[in-house]
Amino acid sequence: MLEPMLASLQDAPLVDPELVYEPKYDGIRAIAEVPAGGRVRLWSRLGNEKTSQFRDIAEALETWARARHASVVLDGEIVALDDKGAPTGFQHLQGRINLGGILNRIPRQARDDRAGQSPGSAAFIAFDVLKEGEEDLRGRPLTERRAALERLFKATGSRVLRSSEQVRGDGRALYKRALASGWEGLIAKRADSRYRSGKRTPDWRKLKILREQEFVIGGWTEPRQSRTHFGSLILGVYEQAQGKGQRAQGKGQRARGADLVYVGHVGTGFDERELGRLGVLLDPLETTESPFREPPSGNETPHWVKPTLVVQVKFTEWTADGILRHPVYLGLRDDKKAVEIRRETGPRFHEATKVRLKPDTTETRTVRLRSDAATTRTVVSSLSRTYDASAIIAELRALEDRRGNGTIELPGGDTLAVTNLHKVFWPTQKLTKGDLLRYYAQVAPFILPAVADRPLVMKRLPDGITGQTFYQHRAPEVPPGVRVETVGAATPEGKGPRSEQTRPQIVGGNLKTLLYMAQLASISQDPWFSRVQSPEAADHAALDLDPMPGVAFARVLDVARWIRDELRTIGASGFAKTSGADGLHIYIPLRPDTPYEAGLIFCQIIATVVANKHPAHATVERAVRARGQRVYVDCLQNIQSKTLATAYSARASDYAGVSTPLTWKEVDEGVRREDFTMRSVPARLEQAGDLWAALRKAKGVDLSRVARYAKDRG
């Protein structure tokens, strides 16, 4: 057979008179040998015969060839067709792929089961002609070969046999159609290019649109609960080998000067049949030594395999550290060699074109740390503004629906074990532990900045809001990826002299930590007012407005407005949010290096002034019996290691409330606390955005003005 010419991943403009543009079909590259009369043969790129797997295509070519007097060799793509006859994704060919000798390793019963499946509709789309009769056309320019193809293959009379679409000079309209239709991408070819069998040259350039490519299987993880055969596949690509002395352990992972490098796990996209088929293929390849340059770390024991199997995977993006985000398995390939698999960085277009993909929206922000060095660091958010929680939510829903435990895939190729998702946490609302995890997965881009770098106290309710509650400060044994830091904590008030203790404590700021805490039935997120870099310096102070039983929420809003007015008299900003339960919180930003004690005194002054001005409705009395039908203005959370539920935190209230930032206009006009729940807040965030971000950007209060303020008020 003739080897196919290959496309490179080099940049190409979308407007260039020297180029022609074609759709990049998501199928199997095939060379078709079509005699004038006789048996057609179909060959994959690697020389594997595909004729028996696609007998309908071969027969259609044989029928077409009967009217011809010369043989022909065509280059094209075998693609799956949807129910409307349009080309669709590679995964839809899986029911047709015999996989040659690989299938012989599958037990007979499994082969019989597979043979019974509906093969699905497929077509051969030709885009080049290499030989006609005795004439070799490969030395001619593409434009001449294309003219020959159009003459030969323009009207085949069969929906199974087609020629590719092609435009010259301007690929922008075709590219826009590719985006709208979900094509894999475009191929840009020099119009004068000769056909160079077996060569990958910049004369043909592959412009991928979808994040989808081939990966090498380097191992698998154990299945969980009801799943069989394996939990996830451990994937890699080959990269340039490191120098001597830099290599990690592992023999046989190098291939032609390249090392196998870990890029993530994929645990979704499999049905039971595919799990069984892959399990049979993986078992004989198992080895005791990792094939990767550096074996990936994780909380699950891996099973390593010889890196020979190649799979097709789609994903949303590459993370900053080179790991797949939200990978989904599409199918196994036998037309690609493992040693040829390299990282593809995605669509790359020439700067001259005006058609662009959306730019990278990963957020970069500068944050001043509260430390003696008063340093500045750049924090790159672990989630971009285009974060898509749909894959995680779907996995959580699937596990809950079958009332099973399992492992979910996280961005970056990490995983998290989850259990008892069907357990009801909010009986009145009929919301489950699974609902809690799905909520946090959805609002993660908003809540993670609020808890970033802050030690967290876990308020755990393993049996839901009607069960017992216990607080946990010290971090348990946590899986890799959950951040734990040793922090100093002041001895709680009333326990003797204040002295420093140290303990390992969970620290917020990444998705795995957030979901892990929810998995432990820590319903709310309760961070310190300071960060681990400067635990003694508070970023903000807070007043907790706690209504006594029978006091309407409208009265809480009144007290909030009075506090706001007092803050304005000294030029301070206040930021209000519902507590998610009965009351309301008002946060006041502090200047860098402000000690907790200063924030506490400031809040005590404000609270006392408001209580003195409005004694019938506000109080600072610590004794519950002395408060009466009033709103207690609590300032005692402004002590190191004490906490309040953060913005966007779920709460253990009957109505499944969420601590939700409010505008002062909303406070003035009046709101119902019950309107802000796990069900309603995600939609509010889509509309209002992150109102709590203003607190992080606000100028801290000038405490030098507080003494004069307190003196003026007696």
Secondary structure, DSSP 4 states (H G I P E B T S, - for coil): -PPPPEEE-----SEEEEEEEEEE-SSEEEEEEE-SSS--EEEETTS-B-TTTTHHHHHHHHHHHTT-SS-EEEEEEEEEB-TTS-B--GGGGTTT---HHHHTTS-HHHHHHHHTS----EEEEEEEEEEETTEE-TTS-HHHHHHHHHHHHS--S-TTEEE---EEEE-HHHHHHHHHHT--EEEEEETT----TT-EEEEEEEEE-SSEEEEEEEEEE---TT--S-S-EEEEEEEEPPPTTT--S-SS---SSEEEEEEEEE--S--HHHHHHHHHHHGGGEESS--BSSPPP-SS-EEEE-TT-EEEEE-SEE-TTS-EES-EEEEEESSS-GGG----------TT-S--PPPP---EEEEE--STT--EEEEE-SS-TT---HHHHHHHHHHHHTT--EEEE-GGG-EEEE--TTSEEETTTTEEHHHHHHHHHHHHHHHHHHHTT-BEEEEE-TT-TTS--EEE-S-----TTS-EEEEEEEPPTTSSS--EEEEEEEB--SHHHHHHHHHTTB-S-EE-SS-TTSTTB-SEEEEEEEEPTT--HHHHHHHHHHHHHHHHHTT---EEEE-SSSSEEEEEEB-TT-BHHHHHHHHHHHHHHHHHH-TTTEE---SGGGT-SSEEEE-TT-STT---PPTT-B--STT-BB--B--HHHHHH---GGG-BTTTHHHHHHHH--TTHHHHHSPPB-THHHHHHHHHT-
